[in-house]
Amino acid sequence: MTNNANQRGFTIVIAGKGGTGKTLTSSLLVRDQLKHGAVLAIDADPDANLPEALGVKVERTVGDIRESLLKFKTRRTESTGVTIQKMMEQGIMEALREDKNFDLLVMGRSEGEGCYCAVNHILRSVIDTQATNYPTVVIDSEAGLEHISRRTARDVDLMLVVSDGSAKGMATAVRVKEIAADLRIEFGRMMVLANKITDKTRDIIAGYAEDAGIEMLGFLPFDDNVAELDALGKPIWELPEDSPVMVTAKEAFSVIDAYRKEKWSNLTI
């Protein structure tokens, strides 16, 4: 589905420390947001797990493309006269894995020393361009906070930080808020989704969020069905609709839908 030519797709970045359930949340969002049309899913975590969660195989990553371009030492190849930037953009388009209802782009390895330093900028430019072709863009970011300080998560509609039932998980959410404020990075809205929550930890996590002035999107319980899918290596599409995580996720995502509707209605005024 093609979005309005002048309207960027609703962009959601999922952040959080490792092990909190970022990829689960990202895959649940992709599954849910298909109700608005095609989704562009981007796995920006070097330890890419989103393809498996969505049940697709990816042949090439942005990291693979970067490696293939490292041998070029100048901006322009002598044989074709095509700039490295243009080759990178073409390569990224080739790496886009097209499925029936969604497309997936995998970042792959992170950039190391001596790399082609403009790759991150080119990727950001391609994402910005492609976002107008999809009603929704879901970005599973790398664990930690570096992507915030590098501004790869700038100008998004929703920064969704995933926490678990721990003080460390919520501390990451607080740091995201602090770094964004320090660097003057604007999110349309920032929320926290708490994963693997029990009756005993729910109020504790809610208290952390209230003290930090961070909006809670919702609480996802531990779900045996999710654990079974992970153990069997099955995709999110096989999670039953009446699964505890699915039921609570839909309730939480309805808040996103309301925000999305309000945002787009304001843009059309």
C-alpha positions as CSV (number, residue, x, y, z in Angstrom):
1,M,0.0,0.0,0.0
2,T,1.3,3.5,-0.9
3,N,1.0,6.3,1.6
4,N,0.0,9.8,0.8
5,A,2.9,11.1,-1.3
6,N,3.5,14.1,1.0
7,Q,2.8,12.3,4.3
8,R,5.5,10.3,6.1
9,G,4.3,7.0,7.6
10,F,3.6,6.8,11.3
11,T,7.0,5.9,12.7
12,I,7.5,3.9,15.9
13,V,11.0,3.2,17.4
14,I,11.3,0.5,19.9
15,A,14.1,0.9,22.4
16,G,15.3,-0.7,25.6
17,K,18.0,-2.7,27.2
18,G,18.8,-6.2,26.0
19,G,16.5,-9.0,27.1
20,T,13.4,-6.9,27.9
21,G,11.4,-8.0,24.8
22,K,12.1,-5.4,22.2
23,T,11.8,-7.8,19.3
24,L,8.7,-9.4,20.7
25,T,7.1,-5.9,21.0
26,S,8.3,-5.0,17.5
27,S,6.8,-8.1,15.9
28,L,3.6,-7.6,17.8
29,L,3.4,-4.1,16.5
30,V,4.0,-5.2,12.9
31,R,1.2,-7.8,13.3
32,D,-1.2,-5.2,14.8
33,Q,-0.4,-2.2,12.6
34,L,-1.2,-4.2,9.4
35,K,-4.7,-3.1,10.0
36,H,-3.6,0.3,8.7
37,G,-2.0,-1.1,5.6
38,A,1.5,-2.3,4.6
39,V,4.3,-1.9,7.3
40,L,8.0,-1.2,6.8
41,A,9.8,-3.1,9.5
42,I,13.5,-2.2,10.2
43,D,15.7,-4.3,12.3
44,A,18.4,-1.9,13.4
45,D,19.9,-4.2,16.0
46,P,23.2,-5.8,15.0
47,D,22.0,-8.9,16.8
48,A,19.1,-9.2,14.4
49,N,16.2,-11.4,15.6
50,L,13.2,-9.6,13.9
51,P,13.4,-11.8,10.7
52,E,12.9,-15.0,12.8
53,A,10.1,-13.4,14.8
54,L,8.4,-12.4,11.6
55,G,9.1,-15.8,9.9
56,V,11.2,-14.5,7.0
57,K,14.7,-15.2,5.7
58,V,16.9,-12.3,4.7
59,E,19.7,-12.8,2.2
60,R,21.5,-9.4,2.5
61,T,21.8,-6.8,5.3
62,V,22.9,-3.2,5.2
63,G,26.1,-4.4,6.9
64,D,26.7,-6.8,4.1
65,I,26.4,-4.0,1.6
66,R,28.8,-1.9,3.6
67,E,31.4,-4.6,3.5
68,S,31.1,-4.9,-0.2
69,L,31.7,-1.2,-0.6
70,L,34.8,-0.9,1.7
71,K,37.1,-1.8,-1.2
72,F,36.2,1.4,-3.0
73,K,38.6,4.2,-1.9
74,T,37.1,7.1,-3.8
75,R,33.6,8.6,-4.2
76,R,33.4,7.5,-7.8
77,T,34.3,4.2,-9.4
78,E,36.4,4.4,-12.5
79,S,34.5,1.7,-14.3
80,T,31.0,3.0,-14.0
81,G,31.2,6.5,-12.8
82,V,28.5,5.7,-10.2
83,T,29.0,7.3,-6.8
84,I,29.4,5.2,-3.7
85,Q,26.4,6.9,-2.2
86,K,24.2,5.9,-5.2
87,M,25.5,2.3,-5.0
88,M,24.7,2.2,-1.3
89,E,21.2,3.4,-1.9
90,Q,20.7,0.8,-4.6
91,G,22.1,-1.9,-2.4
92,I,19.7,-1.0,0.4
93,M,16.8,-1.2,-1.9
94,E,18.0,-4.7,-3.0
95,A,18.3,-5.7,0.6
96,L,14.7,-4.8,1.3
97,R,12.9,-8.1,1.9
98,E,9.4,-7.8,0.5
99,D,6.6,-10.0,2.0
100,K,2.9,-10.1,1.3
101,N,1.9,-7.5,3.9
102,F,5.1,-6.0,5.1
103,D,8.7,-5.2,4.0
104,L,11.7,-5.8,6.1
105,L,15.1,-4.1,6.1
106,V,17.9,-5.5,8.3
107,M,20.8,-3.4,9.4
108,G,23.1,-6.2,10.3
109,R,26.6,-5.6,11.7
110,S,27.3,-2.2,13.3
111,E,29.8,0.1,11.8
112,G,33.4,-0.4,13.1
113,E,36.6,1.5,12.8
114,G,37.7,2.3,9.3
115,C,34.2,1.8,7.9
116,Y,32.5,3.9,5.3
117,C,31.3,6.5,7.8
118,A,28.5,7.9,5.7
119,V,26.6,4.5,5.7
120,N,24.5,5.5,8.7
121,H,23.5,8.8,7.1
122,I,22.6,7.1,3.8
123,L,20.5,4.5,5.6
124,R,18.7,7.3,7.5
125,S,18.1,9.1,4.2
126,V,16.7,6.0,2.6
127,I,14.5,5.3,5.6
128,D,13.2,8.9,5.4
129,T,12.4,8.5,1.7
130,Q,10.8,5.1,2.0
131,A,8.7,6.1,5.0
132,T,6.4,8.0,2.6
133,N,5.5,4.7,0.9
134,Y,4.1,3.0,4.0
135,P,1.4,3.9,6.4
136,T,3.5,2.6,9.3
137,V,7.2,2.2,10.0
138,V,8.3,0.0,12.9
139,I,12.0,0.2,13.9
140,D,13.5,-2.4,16.3
141,S,16.5,-0.4,17.5
142,E,19.8,-1.8,19.0
143,A,19.9,-2.5,22.7
144,G,21.2,0.3,24.8
145,L,21.3,4.0,24.2
146,E,23.9,4.7,21.5
147,H,21.3,5.0,18.7
148,I,19.7,7.8,20.7
149,S,23.0,9.8,21.0
150,R,23.8,9.2,17.3
151,R,20.4,10.7,16.5
152,T,19.3,7.7,14.3
153,A,16.0,7.8,16.2
154,R,15.3,11.5,15.6
155,D,11.9,12.9,14.6
156,V,9.9,9.8,15.3
157,D,6.2,9.8,16.1
158,L,6.5,7.4,19.0
159,M,9.5,6.4,21.0
160,L,8.4,3.2,22.7
161,V,10.8,2.0,25.4
162,V,10.4,-1.6,26.5
163,S,11.1,-2.5,30.1
164,D,10.8,-5.6,32.1
165,G,9.8,-5.9,35.7
166,S,13.2,-4.5,36.9
167,A,14.6,-1.2,38.1
168,K,17.3,-1.5,35.5
169,G,14.8,-1.7,32.7
170,M,13.1,1.4,33.9
171,A,16.4,3.1,34.4
172,T,17.0,2.8,30.6
173,A,13.7,4.5,29.9
174,V,14.7,7.4,32.2
175,R,18.1,7.7,30.4
176,V,16.4,7.8,27.0
177,K,14.3,10.7,28.2
178,E,17.4,12.5,29.7
179,I,19.6,12.0,26.6
180,A,16.8,13.2,24.3
181,A,16.4,16.3,26.4
182,D,20.2,16.9,26.5
183,L,20.5,16.6,22.7
184,R,17.2,18.3,22.0
185,I,15.9,15.3,20.1
186,E,12.2,15.5,19.8
187,F,9.8,12.6,19.8
188,G,6.2,13.0,19.0
189,R,5.5,11.1,22.1
190,M,7.5,8.8,24.5
191,M,5.9,5.8,26.3
192,V,7.0,2.7,28.2
193,L,5.7,-0.7,27.7
194,A,6.5,-3.1,30.5
195,N,7.0,-6.8,29.5
196,K,6.9,-10.0,31.6
197,I,5.0,-8.3,34.4
198,T,3.5,-10.0,37.4
199,D,0.9,-8.8,39.8
200,K,3.6,-8.0,42.3
201,T,5.8,-5.9,39.9
202,R,3.0,-4.0,38.1
203,D,2.6,-1.3,40.7
204,I,6.3,-1.0,41.3
205,I,7.0,-0.4,37.6
206,A,4.1,2.0,37.4
207,G,5.6,3.9,40.3
208,Y,8.9,4.2,38.6
209,A,7.2,5.7,35.5
210,E,5.2,8.1,37.5
211,D,8.2,9.4,39.5
212,A,10.1,9.9,36.2
213,G,7.2,11.6,34.5
214,I,7.1,8.9,31.7
215,E,3.8,7.8,30.2
216,M,3.0,4.1,30.6
217,L,1.5,2.5,27.5
218,G,0.7,-0.8,29.2
219,F,1.8,-4.0,30.9
220,L,2.4,-7.3,29.1
221,P,2.3,-10.5,31.3
222,F,4.6,-13.4,31.1
223,D,3.0,-15.8,28.5
224,D,3.7,-19.5,28.2
225,N,2.5,-19.3,24.6
226,V,5.3,-16.8,23.8
227,A,7.9,-19.0,25.5
228,E,6.7,-22.0,23.5
229,L,7.0,-20.0,20.2
230,D,10.5,-19.0,21.1
231,A,11.5,-22.6,22.0
232,L,10.1,-23.9,18.7
233,G,11.5,-21.0,16.7
234,K,8.0,-20.1,15.4
235,P,7.0,-16.7,14.2
236,I,4.6,-14.2,15.9
237,W,1.8,-15.0,13.4
238,E,1.3,-18.3,15.2
239,L,0.6,-16.7,18.6
240,P,-3.1,-17.3,19.3
241,E,-5.4,-14.3,19.4
242,D,-6.6,-15.2,22.9
243,S,-3.1,-15.4,24.2
244,P,-2.6,-13.2,27.3
245,V,0.1,-11.2,25.6
246,M,-2.0,-10.7,22.5
247,V,-5.0,-9.5,24.5
248,T,-3.1,-7.1,26.6
249,A,-1.0,-5.9,23.6
250,K,-4.1,-5.0,21.7
251,E,-5.4,-3.0,24.6
252,A,-2.1,-1.1,24.8
253,F,-1.9,-0.6,21.0
254,S,-5.4,1.0,21.0
255,V,-3.8,3.9,22.8
256,I,-1.3,4.2,19.9
257,D,-4.1,4.1,17.4
258,A,-5.9,6.9,19.2
259,Y,-2.7,9.0,19.2
260,R,-2.1,8.2,15.6
261,K,-5.7,9.3,14.6
262,E,-5.3,12.5,16.5
263,K,-1.9,13.3,15.0
264,W,-3.1,12.7,11.4
265,S,-6.3,14.6,11.9
266,N,-4.2,17.6,13.1
267,L,-2.0,17.4,10.0
268,T,-5.0,17.6,7.7
269,I,-6.5,20.7,9.4
